[in-house]
Amino acid sequence: MFFIIIKIGYFFNHRKLSHPNIVKFFGTNLQQSPCGTKVMIILELCLCSLKTRVMSHPENAPARSEDAAVRTNVLLWAMQILDALCYVHDERFVHRDLKLDNLLVGRNFTLRYP
């Protein structure tokens, strides 16, 4: 399952979002340090990005594989991404930086949109 990541201005409203392909947002915390204040964003733990997943298994890259299972996985990923994007858009949010690095792989290898 993939998760969609959304930037800081979005996090204040992210608590309202509840979808199987959206990364769960738990909150924020301010951490004081000698370099200044840092904002910590606490999200659901994911395994890796879709880019990392595809690049770490080049034999399973959609463009290089003749295996029907690989193509089926790509179609499932596309459906999960579109389902999450439809939900986000219905909630009046727009993701302005959709790329493989921002699509996260969750448990059971489902895509999650931060």
All heavy atoms as an XYZ file, in Angstrom:
931
protein
N       0.857     -1.173      0.000
C       0.000      0.000      0.000
C       0.896      1.226      0.000
O       1.900      1.277      0.666
C      -0.892     -0.010      1.236
C      -1.811      1.167      1.313
S      -2.887      1.140      2.748
C      -4.076     -0.054      2.240
N       0.534      2.235     -0.765
C       1.321      3.453     -0.830
C       0.658      4.544     -0.020
O      -0.553      4.579      0.136
C       1.443      3.936     -2.274
C       2.376      3.088     -3.065
C       1.904      2.086     -3.861
C       3.729      3.298     -2.999
C       2.758      1.298     -4.590
C       4.594      2.514     -3.722
C       4.108      1.511     -4.520
N       1.472      5.444      0.461
C       1.002      6.578      1.227
C       1.404      7.850      0.508
O       2.436      7.899     -0.123
C       1.642      6.606      2.615
C       1.294      5.445      3.451
C       2.039      4.298      3.407
C       0.220      5.501      4.308
C       1.737      3.217      4.203
C      -0.100      4.425      5.106
C       0.659      3.291      5.048
N       0.621      8.879      0.664
C       0.913     10.163      0.054
C       1.411     11.123      1.130
O       0.820     11.213      2.189
C      -0.333     10.721     -0.640
C      -0.759      9.762     -1.748
C      -0.093     12.118     -1.168
C      -2.045     10.112     -2.419
N       2.503     11.858      0.851
C       3.069     12.811      1.800
C       2.646     14.219      1.406
O       2.696     14.578      0.249
C       4.614     12.757      1.780
C       5.085     11.397      2.219
C       5.216     13.863      2.627
C       6.561     11.181      2.114
N       2.269     15.014      2.372
C       1.866     16.391      2.089
C       2.659     17.325      2.990
O       2.976     16.995      4.120
C       0.348     16.554      2.244
C      -0.315     15.619      1.223
C      -0.091     17.981      2.036
C      -1.786     15.606      1.218
N       2.996     18.495      2.499
C       3.908     19.414      3.163
C       3.329     20.061      4.421
O       2.164     19.929      4.732
C       4.353     20.501      2.178
C       4.976     19.949      0.917
C       6.248     19.237      1.221
C       6.830     18.655     -0.051
N       7.826     17.694      0.148
N       4.146     20.848      5.141
C       3.824     21.344      6.480
C       2.522     22.121      6.576
O       1.756     21.892      7.491
C       4.987     22.207      7.021
C       6.157     21.310      7.335
C       4.561     22.987      8.248
C       7.275     21.939      8.059
N       2.225     23.027      5.689
C       0.992     23.789      5.784
C      -0.221     22.892      5.806
O      -1.260     23.228      6.360
N      -0.080     21.744      5.261
C      -1.158     20.772      5.174
C      -1.355     20.008      6.472
O      -2.433     19.557      6.779
C      -0.826     19.811      4.031
C      -1.596     18.546      4.025
C      -2.884     18.505      3.507
C      -1.050     17.387      4.531
C      -3.589     17.328      3.493
C      -1.749     16.212      4.518
C      -3.020     16.195      3.998
O      -3.716     15.031      3.987
N      -0.308     19.895      7.271
C      -0.359     19.021      8.435
C      -1.395     19.444      9.467
O      -1.903     18.635     10.203
C       1.013     18.901      9.091
C       1.916     17.977      8.340
C       3.036     18.458      7.707
C       1.623     16.634      8.239
C       3.856     17.609      7.000
C       2.429     15.771      7.539
C       3.548     16.270      6.917
N      -1.698     20.708      9.536
C      -2.681     21.152     10.512
C      -4.058     20.568     10.193
O      -4.858     20.342     11.081
C      -2.720     22.671     10.571
C      -1.429     23.243     11.058
C      -0.577     23.899     10.188
C      -1.040     23.093     12.379
C       0.630     24.406     10.629
C       0.170     23.584     12.829
C       1.007     24.239     11.948
N      -4.343     20.328      8.931
C      -5.614     19.737      8.532
C      -5.497     18.239      8.267
O      -6.486     17.580      8.032
C      -6.145     20.434      7.283
C      -6.539     21.855      7.563
O      -7.160     22.137      8.578
N      -6.157     22.757      6.694
N      -4.285     17.726      8.285
C      -4.031     16.326      7.977
C      -4.700     15.395      8.982
O      -5.051     14.274      8.661
C      -2.524     16.078      7.930
C      -2.143     14.756      7.362
N      -1.827     13.684      8.157
C      -2.029     14.318      6.096
C      -1.523     12.647      7.403
N      -1.638     13.005      6.153
N      -4.904     15.864     10.213
C      -5.538     15.041     11.242
C      -6.919     14.569     10.810
O      -7.377     13.523     11.219
C      -5.691     15.827     12.537
C      -4.431     16.113     13.247
C      -4.745     16.960     14.477
N      -3.594     17.708     14.912
C      -2.783     17.308     15.873
N      -3.006     16.182     16.498
N      -1.754     18.035     16.215
N      -7.593     15.377     10.009
C      -8.949     15.049      9.576
C      -8.986     13.922      8.557
O     -10.007     13.278      8.393
C      -9.624     16.284      8.952
C      -9.858     17.399      9.908
C     -10.734     18.454      9.287
C      -9.977     19.330      8.343
N     -10.776     20.428      7.802
N      -7.894     13.701      7.839
C      -7.886     12.725      6.762
C      -7.783     11.302      7.305
O      -6.961     11.012      8.161
C      -6.727     12.996      5.808
C      -6.747     14.337      5.101
C      -5.535     14.473      4.202
C      -8.022     14.527      4.310
N      -8.628     10.458      6.796
C      -8.609      9.050      7.200
C      -8.887      8.198      5.961
O     -10.005      8.168      5.454
C      -9.672      8.805      8.268
O      -9.681      7.449      8.623
N      -7.843      7.552      5.480
C      -7.943      6.759      4.260
C      -6.852      5.690      4.312
O      -5.757      5.950      4.809
C      -7.740      7.673      3.037
C      -7.998      6.999      1.739
N      -7.033      6.261      1.097
C      -9.111      6.950      0.962
C      -7.539      5.787     -0.031
N      -8.795      6.185     -0.132
N      -7.116      4.490      3.804
C      -6.108      3.424      3.875
C      -4.820      3.728      3.119
O      -3.791      3.121      3.406
C      -6.805      2.203      3.287
C      -8.098      2.650      2.746
C      -8.370      4.023      3.229
N      -4.852      4.656      2.170
C      -3.648      4.989      1.404
C      -3.093      6.366      1.754
O      -2.323      6.940      0.989
C      -3.936      4.908     -0.095
C      -4.333      3.521     -0.506
O      -5.476      3.271     -0.842
N      -3.404      2.589     -0.466
N      -3.467      6.891      2.912
C      -2.928      8.169      3.388
C      -2.156      7.891      4.670
O      -2.664      7.223      5.580
C      -4.058      9.194      3.683
C      -4.931      9.425      2.464
C      -3.482     10.491      4.223
C      -4.302     10.231      1.365
N      -0.931      8.402      4.749
C      -0.114      8.225      5.944
C      -0.818      8.871      7.133
O      -1.309      9.992      7.037
C       1.283      8.864      5.744
C       2.080      8.842      7.025
C       2.040      8.166      4.644
N      -0.848      8.151      8.247
C      -1.473      8.692      9.445
C      -0.567      9.761     10.070
O       0.628      9.574     10.202
C      -1.750      7.583     10.446
C      -2.846      6.660      9.989
C      -3.259      5.696     11.049
C      -4.281      4.690     10.615
N      -4.792      4.692      9.300
N      -1.172     10.870     10.416
C      -0.487     11.999     11.039
C      -0.822     11.999     12.521
O      -1.992     11.988     12.892
C      -0.963     13.300     10.376
C      -0.488     14.530     11.068
C       0.810     14.958     10.911
C      -1.354     15.278     11.854
C       1.247     16.118     11.540
C      -0.928     16.435     12.475
C       0.380     16.851     12.324
N       0.210     11.969     13.375
C      -0.021     11.917     14.818
C       0.152     13.264     15.499
O      -0.383     13.482     16.571
C       0.889     10.870     15.462
C       0.598      9.482     14.986
C       1.491      8.808     14.177
C      -0.586      8.848     15.321
C       1.223      7.517     13.734
C      -0.869      7.569     14.875
C       0.039      6.897     14.081
N       0.924     14.156     14.902
C       1.092     15.476     15.510
C       2.436     16.096     15.188
O       3.205     15.581     14.376
N       2.693     17.210     15.846
C       3.961     17.920     15.687
C       4.539     18.199     17.067
O       3.837     18.146     18.078
C       3.767     19.257     14.945
O       2.847     20.059     15.678
C       3.279     19.046     13.536
N       5.815     18.501     17.093
C       6.493     18.839     18.334
C       7.594     19.844     18.006
O       8.231     19.747     16.954
C       7.086     17.574     18.966
C       7.582     17.805     20.371
O       7.213     18.777     21.024
N       8.424     16.901     20.849
N       7.784     20.811     18.872
C       8.865     21.778     18.699
C      10.035     21.346     19.564
O       9.870     21.047     20.746
C       8.413     23.183     19.101
C       7.289     23.773     18.265
C       6.893     25.140     18.810
C       7.698     23.887     16.808
N      11.222     21.309     18.971
C      12.419     20.913     19.701
C      13.399     22.077     19.680
O      13.802     22.543     18.600
C      13.041     19.673     19.064
C      14.271     19.188     19.794
C      14.848     17.943     19.151
O      14.502     17.584     18.032
N      15.740     17.287     19.859
N      13.765     22.540     20.856
C      14.734     23.631     20.977
C      16.145     23.063     20.869
O      16.451     22.034     21.451
C      14.564     24.348     22.324
C      13.179     24.909     22.560
C      12.800     26.001     21.574
O      13.645     26.739     21.102
N      11.521     26.081     21.244
N      16.991     23.744     20.119
C      18.391     23.343     20.004
C      19.235     24.609     19.892
O      18.704     25.693     19.673
C      18.585     22.443     18.775
O      18.498     23.198     17.593
N      20.550     24.485     20.026
C      21.413     25.664     19.892
C      21.294     26.333     18.515
O      21.536     27.522     18.377
C      22.823     25.104     20.093
C      22.639     23.821     20.830
C      21.291     23.302     20.422
N      20.896     25.579     17.520
C      20.750     26.117     16.161
C      19.390     26.760     15.939
O      19.136     27.306     14.867
C      20.952     25.003     15.141
S      22.562     24.249     15.210
N      18.514     26.672     16.913
C      17.178     27.236     16.769
C      16.116     26.192     17.055
O      16.397     25.104     17.557
N      14.897     26.523     16.712
C      13.777     25.629     16.954
C      13.540     24.755     15.726
O      13.527     25.246     14.606
C      12.501     26.438     17.258
O      12.760     27.276     18.382
C      11.342     25.538     17.568
N      13.375     23.474     15.972
C      13.087     22.530     14.893
C      11.663     22.021     15.064
O      11.223     21.750     16.181
C      14.054     21.349     14.925
C      15.484     21.737     14.649
C      16.379     20.527     14.685
C      17.817     20.934     14.441
N      18.719     19.790     14.500
N      10.968     21.870     13.944
C       9.628     21.299     13.962
C       9.743     19.821     13.631
O      10.305     19.439     12.613
C       8.703     21.991     12.932
C       7.338     21.340     12.918
C       8.606     23.481     13.214
N       9.229     18.990     14.526
C       9.219     17.551     14.293
C       7.797     17.149     13.916
O       6.838     17.503     14.601
C       9.673     16.802     15.545
C      11.108     17.091     15.890
S      11.700     16.415     17.463
C      10.872     14.902     17.652
N       7.667     16.432     12.822
C       6.374     15.975     12.336
C       6.311     14.471     12.567
O       7.171     13.728     12.094
C       6.198     16.321     10.844
C       6.302     17.831     10.660
C       4.881     15.786     10.325
C       6.457     18.263      9.227
N       5.317     14.022     13.310
C       5.212     12.615     13.666
C       4.160     11.955     12.777
O       2.989     12.300     12.827
C       4.867     12.433     15.151
C       5.984     13.054     16.000
C       4.726     10.963     15.496
C       5.544     14.122     16.881
N       4.647     11.020     11.945
C       3.797     10.304     10.986
C       3.898      8.806     11.229
O       4.818      8.331     11.893
C       4.252     10.593      9.552
C       4.235     12.028      9.079
C       4.907     12.137      7.716
C       2.807     12.532      9.003
N       2.984      8.084     10.638
C       3.015      6.628     10.651
C       4.320      6.141     10.029
O       4.805      6.698      9.050
C       1.817      6.148      9.833
C       1.736      4.692      9.602
C       0.534      4.332      8.752
O      -0.229      5.214      8.349
O       0.372      3.137      8.494
N       4.880      5.092     10.594
C       6.122      4.522     10.078
C       5.849      3.730      8.801
O       4.941      2.893      8.753
C       6.746      3.596     11.128
C       8.056      2.933     10.728
C       9.148      3.985     10.514
C       8.485      1.944     11.800
N       6.624      4.014      7.766
C       6.518      3.291      6.494
C       7.847      2.607      6.205
O       8.882      2.979      6.756
C       6.154      4.259      5.369
S       4.507      4.945      5.557
N       7.818      1.621      5.322
C       9.015      0.834      5.029
C      10.036      1.602      4.197
O      11.222      1.592      4.494
C       8.632     -0.458      4.307
C       7.689     -1.398      5.058
C       7.285     -2.567      4.180
C       8.343     -1.881      6.333
N       9.594      2.224      3.111
C      10.487      2.945      2.210
C       9.645      3.710      1.191
O       8.422      3.611      1.193
C      11.433      1.980      1.491
S      10.607      0.771      0.433
N      10.323      4.434      0.319
C       9.602      5.112     -0.761
C       9.425      4.144     -1.931
O      10.118      3.132     -2.033
C      10.367      6.351     -1.225
O      11.527      5.970     -1.931
N       8.504      4.488     -2.820
C       8.301      3.650     -4.008
C       9.559      3.658     -4.867
O       9.940      2.642     -5.441
C       7.090      4.135     -4.808
C       6.755      3.331     -6.054
C       6.542      1.856     -5.740
C       5.529      3.905     -6.742
N      10.242      4.789     -4.916
C      11.479      4.878     -5.691
C      12.517      3.889     -5.153
O      13.131      3.145     -5.920
C      12.033      6.295     -5.650
C      13.308      6.457     -6.426
C      13.785      7.881     -6.408
C      15.057      8.057     -7.195
N      15.525      9.450     -7.179
N      12.690      3.865     -3.832
C      13.645      2.936     -3.215
C      13.251      1.499     -3.499
O      14.096      0.664     -3.826
C      13.717      3.170     -1.699
O      14.128      4.520     -1.466
C      14.676      2.213     -1.030
N      11.976      1.209     -3.405
C      11.476     -0.152     -3.646
C      11.765     -0.603     -5.077
O      12.253     -1.705     -5.313
C       9.975     -0.201     -3.370
C       9.308     -1.483     -3.728
C       9.249     -2.418     -2.553
N       8.443     -3.575     -2.929
C       8.883     -4.812     -2.827
N      10.064     -5.058     -2.347
N       8.121     -5.815     -3.190
N      11.481      0.250     -6.044
C      11.695     -0.104     -7.452
C      13.189     -0.191     -7.759
O      13.641     -1.133     -8.414
C      10.992      0.901     -8.387
C      11.403      0.685     -9.830
C       9.477      0.785     -8.241
N      13.972      0.776     -7.258
C      15.411      0.790     -7.564
C      16.167     -0.347     -6.872
O      17.187     -0.798     -7.378
C      16.032      2.129     -7.160
C      15.502      3.291     -7.947
S      15.820      3.076     -9.702
C      15.164      4.577    -10.336
N      15.665     -0.814     -5.726
C      16.363     -1.892     -5.020
C      16.061     -3.266     -5.627
O      16.731     -4.246     -5.308
C      15.996     -1.885     -3.536
O      14.638     -2.193     -3.357
N      15.064     -3.339     -6.477
C      14.714     -4.585     -7.176
C      14.556     -4.292     -8.666
O      13.455     -4.361     -9.206
C      13.412     -5.176     -6.623
C      13.462     -5.483     -5.172
N      14.111     -6.581     -4.665
C      12.947     -4.825     -4.098
C      13.993     -6.593     -3.353
N      13.300     -5.539     -2.984
N      15.665     -3.980     -9.364
C      15.555     -3.590    -10.775
C      14.951     -4.674    -11.660
O      14.341     -4.368    -12.684
C      16.993     -3.271    -11.186
C      17.858     -3.873    -10.146
C      17.042     -3.991     -8.895
N      15.073     -5.924    -11.244
C      14.478     -7.009    -12.042
C      12.956     -6.930    -12.031
O      12.292     -7.475    -12.909
C      14.940     -8.379    -11.532
C      14.434     -8.764    -10.157
C      15.177     -8.128     -8.982
O      16.125     -7.363     -9.203
O      14.781     -8.417     -7.836
N      12.393     -6.233    -11.047
C      10.948     -6.083    -10.955
C      10.465     -4.713    -11.434
O       9.301     -4.370    -11.226
C      10.474     -6.299     -9.511
C      10.621     -7.740     -9.087
O      10.600     -8.641     -9.917
N      10.788     -7.964     -7.819
N      11.368     -3.961    -12.057
C      10.964     -2.663    -12.596
C       9.961     -2.903    -13.728
O      10.177     -3.773    -14.574
C      12.179     -1.894    -13.108
N       8.863     -2.173    -13.742
C       7.809     -2.416    -14.730
C       8.288     -2.374    -16.174
O       7.839     -3.169    -16.992
C       6.805     -1.300    -14.469
C       7.108     -0.807    -13.109
C       8.538     -1.106    -12.828
N       9.225     -1.493    -16.478
C       9.680     -1.365    -17.861
C      10.601     -2.503    -18.281
O      10.804     -2.725    -19.467
C      10.413     -0.032    -18.036
N      11.147     -3.230    -17.322
C      12.118     -4.285    -17.638
C      11.569     -5.697    -17.482
O      12.270     -6.653    -17.738
C      13.330     -4.139    -16.729
C      14.062     -2.863    -16.951
C      15.301     -2.815    -16.135
N      15.981     -1.555    -16.375
C      16.925     -1.075    -15.642
N      17.333     -1.737    -14.593
N      17.481      0.072    -15.922
N      10.368     -5.822    -17.018
C       9.854     -7.148    -16.703
C       8.754     -7.573    -17.667
O       7.901     -6.788    -18.047
C       9.313     -7.164    -15.278
O       8.795     -8.422    -14.974
N       8.792     -8.835    -18.024
C       7.728     -9.439    -18.827
C       6.751    -10.198    -17.930
O       5.763    -10.743    -18.413
C       8.341    -10.403    -19.856
C       9.239     -9.711    -20.875
C       8.463     -8.780    -21.788
O       7.297     -9.078    -22.106
O       9.022     -7.738    -22.176
N       7.060    -10.236    -16.634
C       6.252    -10.986    -15.676
C       4.893    -10.312    -15.465
O       4.800     -9.126    -15.175
C       7.017    -11.065    -14.350
C       6.334    -11.957    -13.332
O       5.300    -12.569    -13.663
O       6.855    -12.033    -12.204
N       3.846    -11.097    -15.601
C       2.484    -10.566    -15.429
C       2.239    -10.094    -14.000
O       1.499     -9.129    -13.781
C       1.463    -11.629    -15.813
N       2.877    -10.734    -13.017
C       2.698    -10.331    -11.614
C       3.245     -8.925    -11.374
O       2.661     -8.133    -10.631
C       3.382    -11.325    -10.688
N       4.359     -8.597    -12.015
C       4.935     -7.259    -11.878
C       3.983     -6.221    -12.464
O       3.712     -5.177    -11.859
C       6.321     -7.176    -12.563
C       6.824     -5.743    -12.617
C       7.318     -8.070    -11.834
N       3.446     -6.518    -13.615
C       2.498     -5.586    -14.244
C       1.228     -5.447    -13.406
O       0.663     -4.366    -13.288
C       2.172     -6.044    -15.658
C       3.382     -5.924    -16.552
C       3.103     -6.406    -17.929
N       4.335     -6.360    -18.691
C       4.393     -6.103    -19.964
N       3.301     -5.884    -20.645
N       5.550     -6.082    -20.578
N       0.798     -6.525    -12.800
C      -0.373     -6.474    -11.918
C      -0.088     -5.572    -10.720
O      -0.934     -4.775    -10.327
C      -0.761     -7.891    -11.446
O      -1.071     -8.670    -12.591
C      -1.944     -7.857    -10.510
N       1.122     -5.683    -10.146
C       1.505     -4.817     -9.026
C       1.479     -3.354     -9.429
O       1.013     -2.508     -8.665
C       2.900     -5.174     -8.501
C       2.869     -6.363     -7.576
O       1.830     -6.716     -7.028
N       4.006     -6.995     -7.410
N       1.968     -3.058    -10.607
C       1.973     -1.670    -11.082
C       0.547     -1.149    -11.204
O       0.249     -0.018    -10.804
C       2.731     -1.546    -12.423
C       2.560     -0.161    -13.020
C       4.200     -1.873    -12.227
N      -0.345     -1.966    -11.714
C      -1.755     -1.554    -11.817
C      -2.374     -1.349    -10.443
O      -3.129     -0.402    -10.228
C      -2.550     -2.587    -12.610
C      -2.225     -2.663    -14.101
C      -2.970     -3.822    -14.748
C      -2.550     -1.358    -14.800
N      -2.037     -2.214     -9.489
C      -2.538     -2.044     -8.120
C      -2.010     -0.757     -7.500
O      -2.744     -0.031     -6.831
C      -2.155     -3.244     -7.256
C      -2.889     -4.545     -7.563
C      -2.296     -5.698     -6.752
C      -4.371     -4.406     -7.284
N      -0.711     -0.467     -7.719
C      -0.136      0.779     -7.210
C      -0.860      1.974     -7.805
O      -1.210      2.917     -7.102
C       1.349      0.868     -7.549
C       2.227     -0.127     -6.867
C       1.931     -0.869     -5.751
C       3.534     -0.498     -7.251
N       2.982     -1.669     -5.426
C       3.992     -1.463     -6.322
C       4.383     -0.106     -8.278
C       5.259     -2.032     -6.397
C       5.644     -0.672     -8.353
C       6.070     -1.624     -7.427
N      -1.074      1.936     -9.116
C      -1.753      3.054     -9.784
C      -3.156      3.254     -9.218
O      -3.576      4.396     -8.965
C      -1.814      2.814    -11.291
N      -3.865      2.173     -8.967
C      -5.212      2.277     -8.405
C      -5.173      2.860     -6.989
O      -6.004      3.698     -6.632
C      -5.895      0.911     -8.413
C      -6.286      0.469     -9.815
S      -6.901     -1.232     -9.952
C      -7.984     -1.401     -8.587
N      -4.183      2.446     -6.194
C      -4.064      2.966     -4.834
C      -3.724      4.450     -4.842
O      -4.278      5.235     -4.057
C      -2.999      2.188     -4.058
C      -3.395      0.769     -3.763
C      -2.266     -0.036     -3.157
O      -1.218      0.501     -2.796
N      -2.464     -1.338     -3.044
N      -2.823      4.850     -5.737
C      -2.447      6.261     -5.840
C      -3.649      7.091     -6.259
O      -3.940      8.138     -5.661
C      -1.276      6.441     -6.843
C      -0.011      5.776     -6.300
C      -1.045      7.919     -7.148
C       1.075      5.590     -7.332
N      -4.350      6.635     -7.280
C      -5.519      7.385     -7.759
C      -6.623      7.443     -6.710
O      -7.271      8.484     -6.540
C      -6.043      6.773     -9.051
C      -5.127      6.959    -10.266
C      -5.654      6.178    -11.444
C      -4.983      8.432    -10.603
N      -6.820      6.364     -5.988
C      -7.829      6.353     -4.937
C      -7.488      7.375     -3.853
O      -8.342      8.139     -3.401
C      -7.939      4.942     -4.344
C      -9.139      4.768     -3.445
O     -10.201      5.360     -3.738
O      -9.018      4.034     -2.448
N      -6.220      7.409     -3.442
C      -5.788      8.378     -2.425
C      -5.899      9.807     -2.947
O      -6.359     10.703     -2.228
C      -4.358      8.080     -1.992
N      -5.493     10.026     -4.197
C      -5.585     11.381     -4.762
C      -7.027     11.843     -4.889
O      -7.334     13.004     -4.602
C      -4.895     11.432     -6.124
C      -3.380     11.531     -6.094
C      -2.818     11.424     -7.508
C      -2.936     12.814     -5.432
N      -7.911     10.964     -5.300
C      -9.338     11.322     -5.376
C      -9.852     11.719     -3.999
O     -10.566     12.719     -3.856
C     -10.163     10.167     -5.940
S      -9.971      9.952     -7.708
N      -9.490     10.956     -2.984
C      -9.916     11.267     -1.624
C      -9.376     12.625     -1.181
O     -10.108     13.458     -0.653
C      -9.458     10.166     -0.662
C      -9.726     10.503      0.784
C     -11.015     10.398      1.306
C      -8.710     10.951      1.616
C     -11.272     10.717      2.623
C      -8.958     11.279      2.933
C     -10.241     11.157      3.428
O     -10.489     11.493      4.742
N      -8.073     12.850     -1.407
C      -7.444     14.117     -1.012
C      -8.115     15.281     -1.735
O      -8.417     16.313     -1.123
C      -5.922     14.074     -1.302
C      -5.292     15.444     -1.174
C      -5.242     13.095     -0.366
N      -8.366     15.135     -3.014
C      -9.015     16.208     -3.783
C     -10.451     16.431     -3.311
O     -10.898     17.579     -3.229
C      -8.978     15.891     -5.274
C      -7.600     15.962     -5.849
N      -7.302     15.523     -7.116
C      -6.425     16.397     -5.337
C      -6.010     15.688     -7.347
N      -5.465     16.224     -6.284
N     -11.159     15.368     -2.988
C     -12.517     15.516     -2.458
C     -12.519     16.284     -1.139
O     -13.491     16.963     -0.813
C     -13.176     14.153     -2.247
C     -13.574     13.482     -3.551
O     -13.599     14.169     -4.600
O     -13.853     12.261     -3.516
N     -11.418     16.172     -0.388
C     -11.286     16.897      0.882
C     -10.709     18.300      0.671
O     -10.367     18.979      1.627
C     -10.399     16.102      1.848
C     -10.996     14.776      2.265
C     -12.285     14.944      3.061
O     -12.325     15.821      3.943
O     -13.238     14.192      2.797
N     -10.580     18.694     -0.593
C     -10.120     20.027     -0.990
C      -8.639     20.293     -0.684
O      -8.243     21.389     -0.299
C     -10.986     21.113     -0.386
C     -12.428     21.036     -0.833
C     -13.186     22.225     -0.323
N     -14.388     22.530     -1.045
C     -14.486     23.049     -2.267
N     -13.426     23.281     -2.961
N     -15.655     23.322     -2.802
N      -7.817     19.270     -0.837
C      -6.372     19.408     -0.740
C      -5.768     19.104     -2.095
O      -6.324     18.325     -2.874
C      -5.780     18.424      0.279
C      -6.149     18.734      1.686
C      -7.178     18.058      2.305
C      -5.469     19.710      2.400
C      -7.527     18.325      3.610
C      -5.818     19.990      3.708
C      -6.848     19.300      4.312
N      -4.611     19.697     -2.364
C      -3.885     19.441     -3.607
C      -2.461     19.060     -3.240
O      -1.830     19.707     -2.405
C      -3.865     20.695     -4.514
C      -3.026     20.451     -5.744
C      -5.273     21.099     -4.883
N      -1.963     18.010     -3.839
C      -0.565     17.616     -3.636
C       0.243     18.226     -4.772
O      -0.020     17.951     -5.933
C      -0.434     16.094     -3.642
C       0.894     15.645     -3.134
N       2.062     15.870     -3.804
C       1.234     15.011     -1.998
C       3.068     15.382     -3.116
N       2.589     14.850     -2.017
N       1.222     19.049     -4.420
C       1.974     19.768     -5.442
C       3.340     19.163     -5.716
O       4.130     19.722     -6.463
C       2.126     21.226     -5.019
C       0.795     21.921     -4.942
C       0.866     23.329     -4.449
N       2.167     23.931     -4.508
C       2.425     25.155     -4.118
N       1.472     25.899     -3.636
N       3.639     25.648     -4.180
N       3.640     18.027     -5.136
C       4.964     17.433     -5.322
C       4.867     15.913     -5.384
O       5.544     15.198     -4.656
C       5.887     17.871     -4.168
C       7.345     17.580     -4.450
O       7.717     17.434     -5.637
O       8.124     17.487     -3.489
N       4.016     15.420     -6.263
C       3.810     13.980     -6.383
C       4.943     13.381     -7.213
O       5.146     13.732     -8.374
C       2.457     13.707     -7.052
C       1.984     12.273     -7.053
C       1.840     11.756     -5.629
C       0.674     12.160     -7.782
N       5.712     12.508     -6.579
C       6.823     11.828     -7.253
C       7.102     10.531     -6.510
O       6.565     10.285     -5.423
C       8.058     12.716     -7.290
C       8.545     13.156     -5.923
C       9.685     14.146     -6.041
C      10.122     14.621     -4.662
N      11.164     15.617     -4.751
N       7.924      9.669     -7.075
C       8.207      8.371     -6.479
C       8.788      8.490     -5.074
O       8.518      7.643     -4.221
C       9.161      7.567     -7.362
C       8.611      7.090     -8.704
C       9.677      6.329     -9.475
C       7.374      6.248     -8.517
N       9.577      9.526     -4.813
C      10.147      9.726     -3.477
C       9.069     10.013     -2.436
O       9.264      9.757     -1.254
C      11.141     10.890     -3.473
C      12.431     10.558     -4.191
O      12.874      9.399     -4.089
O      12.989     11.447     -4.846
N       7.943     10.568     -2.852
C       6.873     10.946     -1.924
C       5.749      9.924     -1.852
O       4.749     10.157     -1.183
C       6.297     12.307     -2.301
C       7.263     13.430     -2.006
O       8.225     13.259     -1.273
N       7.032     14.566     -2.595
N       5.897      8.821     -2.532
C       4.953      7.713     -2.411
C       5.629      6.664     -1.542
O       6.697      6.164     -1.872
C       4.600      7.132     -3.780
C       3.840      8.083     -4.692
C       3.770      7.514     -6.094
C       2.449      8.348     -4.146
N       5.027      6.368     -0.415
C       5.664      5.498      0.559
C       5.033      4.115      0.541
O       3.844      3.963      0.280
C       5.544      6.106      1.951
C       6.126      7.511      2.087
C       5.922      8.032      3.489
C       7.592      7.534      1.714
N       5.852      3.132      0.845
C       5.391      1.755      0.912
C       5.133      1.422      2.376
O       6.017      1.553      3.224
C       6.432      0.784      0.321
C       5.955     -0.653      0.422
C       6.743      1.155     -1.119
N       3.900      1.017      2.661
C       3.516      0.657      4.025
C       3.584     -0.835      4.244
O       4.133     -1.589      3.435
N       3.005     -1.258      5.345
C       2.949     -2.702      5.638
C       2.207     -3.424      4.529
O       1.346     -2.871      3.874
C       2.234     -2.915      6.960
C       3.012     -2.358      8.114
C       2.322     -2.682      9.417
N       3.052     -2.068     10.490
C       2.549     -1.126     11.275
N       1.316     -0.728     11.130
N       3.291     -0.614     12.229
N       2.536     -4.671      4.339
C       1.951     -5.501      3.280
C       2.213     -4.930      1.896
O       1.489     -5.206      0.949
C       0.438     -5.688      3.490
C       0.128     -6.319      4.807
O       0.872     -7.182      5.282
N      -0.946     -5.899      5.439
N       3.223     -4.061      1.784
C       3.632     -3.450      0.517
C       2.512     -2.675     -0.161
O       2.438     -2.613     -1.378
C       4.251     -4.491     -0.410
C       5.468     -5.120      0.176
C       5.429     -6.402      0.688
C       6.653     -4.415      0.274
C       6.558     -6.976      1.261
C       7.780     -4.966      0.854
C       7.732     -6.252      1.343
N       1.653     -2.066      0.626
C       0.629     -1.180      0.064
C       1.195      0.226     -0.005
O       2.045      0.610      0.794
C      -0.638     -1.192      0.945
O      -0.257     -0.858      2.271
C      -1.314     -2.542      0.922
N       0.742      0.980     -0.972
C       1.237      2.341     -1.148
C       0.536      3.277     -0.185
O      -0.652      3.157      0.064
C       0.992      2.825     -2.583
C       1.914      2.239     -3.634
C       1.578      2.828     -4.991
C       3.349      2.474     -3.303
N       1.306      4.250      0.324
C       0.757      5.243      1.249
C       1.171      6.623      0.753
O       2.297      6.838      0.339
C       1.293      5.017      2.664
C       0.970      3.673      3.258
C      -0.514      3.433      3.441
N      -1.114      4.338      4.354
C      -1.559      4.034      5.566
N      -1.450      2.799      5.980
N      -2.106      4.938      6.327
N       0.251      7.508      0.792
C       0.452      8.878      0.332
C       0.547      9.758      1.561
O      -0.351      9.801      2.365
C      -0.766      9.263     -0.517
C      -0.694     10.566     -1.244
C       0.172     10.752     -2.305
C      -1.542     11.607     -0.895
C       0.191     11.933     -2.990
C      -1.513     12.794     -1.585
C      -0.649     12.955     -2.626
O      -0.632     14.127     -3.311
N       1.721     10.429      1.726
C       1.893     11.250      2.923
C       1.061     12.496      2.914
O       0.678     12.997      1.954
C       3.337     11.597      2.910
C       3.928     10.950      1.749
C       2.862     10.308      0.966
